[in-house]
Amino acid sequence: EEENQKLMMKKENVLIIINVIAYYGKDHNYLLKLQLELKIQLHVILIKKEMLE
Protein backbone atom coordinates (compact mmCIF):
# COMPACT_ATOMS: atom_id res chain seq x y z
CA GLU A 1 0.00 0.00 0.00
CA GLU A 2 2.78 2.41 0.98
CA GLU A 3 4.76 1.36 -2.11
CA ASN A 4 1.77 2.20 -4.30
CA GLN A 5 1.54 5.67 -2.79
CA LYS A 6 5.26 6.25 -3.41
CA LEU A 7 4.83 5.10 -7.01
CA MET A 8 1.83 7.38 -7.51
CA MET A 9 3.76 10.32 -6.05
CA LYS A 10 6.67 9.56 -8.33
CA LYS A 11 4.30 9.36 -11.29
CA GLU A 12 2.73 12.71 -10.39
CA ASN A 13 6.16 14.30 -9.96
CA VAL A 14 7.22 13.05 -13.39
CA LEU A 15 4.05 14.45 -14.95
CA ILE A 16 4.57 17.80 -13.21
CA ILE A 17 8.17 17.93 -14.49
CA ILE A 18 7.00 17.06 -18.02
CA ASN A 19 4.35 19.78 -17.89
CA VAL A 20 6.85 22.37 -16.67
CA ILE A 21 9.29 21.44 -19.45
CA ALA A 22 6.49 21.46 -22.01
CA TYR A 23 5.37 24.88 -20.76
CA TYR A 24 8.81 26.43 -21.14
CA GLY A 25 10.05 24.23 -23.96
CA LYS A 26 9.89 25.30 -27.57
CA ASP A 27 10.36 21.91 -29.22
CA HIS A 28 6.88 20.54 -28.63
CA ASN A 29 7.22 17.51 -30.92
CA TYR A 30 10.24 16.29 -28.97
CA LEU A 31 8.47 16.91 -25.67
CA LEU A 32 5.31 15.10 -26.77
CA LYS A 33 7.41 12.11 -27.78
CA LEU A 34 9.20 12.23 -24.43
CA GLN A 35 5.89 12.47 -22.58
CA LEU A 36 4.54 9.46 -24.46
CA GLU A 37 7.67 7.40 -23.72
CA LEU A 38 7.52 8.24 -20.02
CA LYS A 39 3.83 7.32 -19.84
CA ILE A 40 4.56 3.99 -21.54
CA GLN A 41 7.45 3.32 -19.13
CA LEU A 42 5.26 4.13 -16.11
CA HIS A 43 2.56 1.84 -17.48
CA VAL A 44 5.06 -1.00 -17.91
CA ILE A 45 6.36 -0.47 -14.36
CA LEU A 46 2.81 -0.62 -12.97
CA ILE A 47 2.00 -3.79 -14.91
CA LYS A 48 5.23 -5.48 -13.76
CA LYS A 49 4.49 -4.45 -10.19
CA GLU A 50 0.98 -5.97 -10.37
CA MET A 51 2.38 -9.19 -11.78
CA LEU A 52 4.83 -9.48 -8.89
CA GLU A 53 2.12 -9.12 -6.25
Buried (B, 14 or more C-beta within 10 A) or exposed (E): EEEEEEBEEEBEEBBEEBEEBBEEEEEEEEBEEBBEEBBEEBEEEBEEEEEEE
